[in-house]
Amino acid sequence: MNQSTVQDSPPAIRTAGLTRQFGGLHAVDDVHLTVPSGAIFGIVGPNGAGKTTFLNLVNGIIRRTRGDIELLGTRTSAFATHQVARLGVARTFQTIKLIPGLNVVESVVAGRYRVRRDTVLSAVLSLPGERRARRENESRARELLQLVGLDVPPDRPATSLSYGEQRRLEIARALATEPTLLLLDEPTAGMNARESTALGELMLALRDRGLTLVMVEHNMSLVRKYCTLSAVLNSGTLLTTGPPDSCLDDPRVQEAYFGRAEHA
Ligand SMILES: Nc1ncnc2c1ncn2[C@@H]1O[C@H](COP(=O)(O)OP(=O)(O)OP(=O)(O)O)[C@@H](O)[C@H]1O
């Protein structure tokens, strides 16, 4: 996707009055937020601010109590996860979710099958063309492993990788669905500084390929360096949104994190 196409695209995410209650708790409370296409968008906020709940609402894992969600120009408020995935939205999780028993390359190919039921069916029935499709899937998986910088033997069991490597494998698996919008929940958790920087560079490379990236992240220097826009949640509400430096230096944000502005 070139730059003018990205600019002409509808917002990757638009929420209006988005609210999710758990009993009496407003985990996400009346959030009006727009993530433009082509952004690297950081969602930050103290623990329990509602960041993961927001991502869960966006990709249909949980249902809203009130409000609306529009993804890539389609109203998805009542969509289930698989319907959201088919629009071109992929997701990684705070807790790594790799399928035990699969090797590195199989884990990425599994990502492809997740949204392509027709391919699964032809694989099971061994229909003509299935072997060629499998070869293509594996070769695409190897390209994605290279893209995310995961230089390990493709036949290694996925669960034997280091934590940082597993996080990159999850991103490769998410990319295997050919998403337009990639949601990452704390992608640098457990990564060292070198791995975190590599992840930042990967996000830039993906953005240059036309993806929109939204990440929940606690690493503020990463957000400042690599995100083009950000939003701060606090107690479920949207405190502020805009370029990371102005958001994170906002006294209200400092207060949400530290209690008093002068502690920043
Ligand atoms: N399924 C649930 N049932 C009840 N309460 C929930 C549920 N999921 C989240 N919450 C509550 O909603 C609030 C927001 O949680 P959420 O996980 O979205 O925060 P977060 O900003 O992602 O936090 P962290 O940075 O610690 O991961 C918290 O008070 C949490 O305990």
PDBQT file of the ligand as one rigid body, heavy atoms in Angstrom, charges set to zero:
ROOT
HETATM    1  N1  LIG A 301     -12.806 -10.834  32.771  1.00  0.00    +0.000 N 
HETATM    2  C1  LIG A 301     -12.760  -9.919  33.736  1.00  0.00    +0.000 A 
HETATM    3  N2  LIG A 301     -13.574  -9.972  34.784  1.00  0.00    +0.000 NA
HETATM    4  C2  LIG A 301     -13.550  -9.016  35.759  1.00  0.00    +0.000 A 
HETATM    5  N3  LIG A 301     -12.717  -7.972  35.742  1.00  0.00    +0.000 NA
HETATM    6  C3  LIG A 301     -11.864  -7.857  34.715  1.00  0.00    +0.000 A 
HETATM    7  C4  LIG A 301     -11.829  -8.820  33.659  1.00  0.00    +0.000 A 
HETATM    8  N4  LIG A 301     -10.877  -8.441  32.760  1.00  0.00    +0.000 NA
HETATM    9  C5  LIG A 301     -10.334  -7.310  33.243  1.00  0.00    +0.000 A 
HETATM   10  N5  LIG A 301     -10.921  -6.964  34.415  1.00  0.00    +0.000 N 
HETATM   11  C6  LIG A 301     -10.625  -5.792  35.222  1.00  0.00    +0.000 C 
HETATM   12  O1  LIG A 301     -10.702  -4.654  34.346  1.00  0.00    +0.000 OA
HETATM   13  C7  LIG A 301      -9.704  -3.713  34.677  1.00  0.00    +0.000 C 
HETATM   14  C8  LIG A 301      -8.855  -3.447  33.448  1.00  0.00    +0.000 C 
HETATM   15  O2  LIG A 301      -8.075  -4.614  33.188  1.00  0.00    +0.000 OA
HETATM   16  P1  LIG A 301      -7.088  -4.698  31.951  1.00  0.00    +0.000 P 
HETATM   17  O3  LIG A 301      -6.470  -6.055  31.972  1.00  0.00    +0.000 OA
HETATM   18  O4  LIG A 301      -7.795  -4.298  30.719  1.00  0.00    +0.000 OA
HETATM   19  O5  LIG A 301      -6.013  -3.595  32.327  1.00  0.00    +0.000 OA
HETATM   20  P2  LIG A 301      -4.597  -3.293  31.666  1.00  0.00    +0.000 P 
HETATM   21  O6  LIG A 301      -4.522  -1.827  31.467  1.00  0.00    +0.000 OA
HETATM   22  O7  LIG A 301      -4.401  -4.145  30.455  1.00  0.00    +0.000 OA
HETATM   23  O8  LIG A 301      -3.613  -3.738  32.836  1.00  0.00    +0.000 OA
HETATM   24  P3  LIG A 301      -2.111  -4.329  32.794  1.00  0.00    +0.000 P 
HETATM   25  O9  LIG A 301      -1.224  -3.238  32.310  1.00  0.00    +0.000 OA
HETATM   26  O10 LIG A 301      -1.868  -4.681  34.234  1.00  0.00    +0.000 OA
HETATM   27  O11 LIG A 301      -2.131  -5.541  31.897  1.00  0.00    +0.000 OA
HETATM   28  C9  LIG A 301      -8.910  -4.307  35.846  1.00  0.00    +0.000 C 
HETATM   29  O12 LIG A 301      -9.425  -3.769  37.052  1.00  0.00    +0.000 OA
HETATM   30  C10 LIG A 301      -9.194  -5.787  35.757  1.00  0.00    +0.000 C 
HETATM   31  O13 LIG A 301      -9.094  -6.409  37.001  1.00  0.00    +0.000 OA
ENDROOT
TORSDOF 0
